[in-house]
């Protein structure tokens, strides 16, 4: 399969939790991320082609923010080797430009340590 990403994703060096903006429920945790998308490990399968309103809970508040809110489309989903676990790929389709900078800052922090 041909790579379609414009920017490479970086492996998360810390636990980043994703929650549903509408229900507040825990969706999963980030495996890798870029400003354009992310891979998630979750307990439930994501519906491919569906659009989700998500929050990324920041491990340490940045710019007085505890979370980043964005909208993303589930591009793919497959079962993980662990029972009742799923890998899902998301394309971020709507995010505040200031929040993109926070994601970029997180990635830089991981690679400067």
C-alpha positions in Angstrom: 0.0 0.0 0.0 1.3 3.4 -0.9 2.1 5.9 1.9 -0.4 8.8 1.7 0.9 10.9 4.6 2.3 14.4 4.0 4.2 14.4 7.3 5.6 11.4 9.1 4.0 10.4 12.4 6.1 10.3 15.5 5.7 7.6 18.2 4.2 8.9 21.4 6.8 8.9 24.2 4.2 9.3 26.8 0.6 8.2 27.4 -1.8 10.5 25.5 -5.5 9.7 26.1 -8.2 10.4 23.6 -11.7 11.0 24.7 -15.0 11.6 22.9 -15.9 15.3 23.0 -19.7 14.6 23.1 -19.9 11.8 25.6 -16.6 12.4 27.5 -15.9 8.7 27.3 -12.4 7.2 27.0 -11.8 6.2 23.4 -8.2 5.0 23.5 -4.5 6.1 23.6 -2.3 7.5 21.0 0.4 5.2 19.5 1.8 7.8 17.0 0.8 11.2 15.9 1.4 14.1 13.5 -0.4 17.4 13.0 -2.3 15.6 10.2 -3.3 12.3 11.8 -2.8 9.7 14.5 -2.9 6.0 15.2 -5.0 4.9 18.2 -5.1 1.7 20.3 -8.7 1.2 21.6 -11.0 -1.3 23.3 -13.6 -0.8 20.6 -13.5 -0.8 16.8 -13.8 2.6 15.2 -16.2 2.8 12.2 -14.1 3.5 9.1 -15.4 6.6 7.2 -17.0 8.0 10.4 -16.1 11.4 11.7 -15.3 11.8 15.4 -15.1 14.8 17.6 -12.1 14.1 19.9 -10.1 15.5 22.7 -6.4 14.7 23.3 -5.7 15.1 27.0 -2.3 16.7 27.4 0.0 15.1 30.0 1.1 18.5 31.1 -1.0 21.6 30.4 0.4 23.8 27.6 -0.5 27.5 27.2 -3.1 27.0 30.0 -4.8 24.2 28.0 -5.4 20.7 29.4 -6.6 19.2 26.1 -6.6 19.7 22.4 -10.0 19.4 20.6 -10.2 18.3 16.9 -12.3 16.5 14.4 -10.9 13.4 12.7 -12.1 10.8 10.2 -11.4 7.1 10.9 -9.5 5.9 7.8 -8.9 2.3 8.8 -9.4 -0.1 11.8 -8.0 -3.6 12.4 -7.9 -6.0 15.3 -4.8 -5.9 17.5 -3.1 -9.1 18.7 -4.4 -8.4 22.3 -8.0 -9.6 22.8 -10.6 -6.9 22.5 -8.1 -4.3 21.2 -8.1 -2.4 17.9 -5.7 -0.3 16.0 -7.3 2.7 14.2 -5.9 5.3 11.8 -7.3 8.8 11.8 -6.9 11.8 9.5 -7.4 15.1 11.3 -9.8 17.2 9.3 -10.4 20.2 11.6 -8.1 21.5 14.3 -7.2 25.0 15.6 -3.8 26.2 14.2 -2.6 27.0 17.7 -3.3 23.3 18.7 -1.2 22.1 15.7 1.7 24.1 17.2 1.1 22.3 20.6 1.3 18.9 18.8 4.5 20.0 17.1 5.9 21.1 20.4 5.0 17.7 22.0 6.8 15.9 19.2 9.9 18.2 19.6 9.9 17.6 23.4 10.0 13.8 22.8 12.9 14.0 20.5 15.0 16.4 22.5 15.0 14.1 25.6 
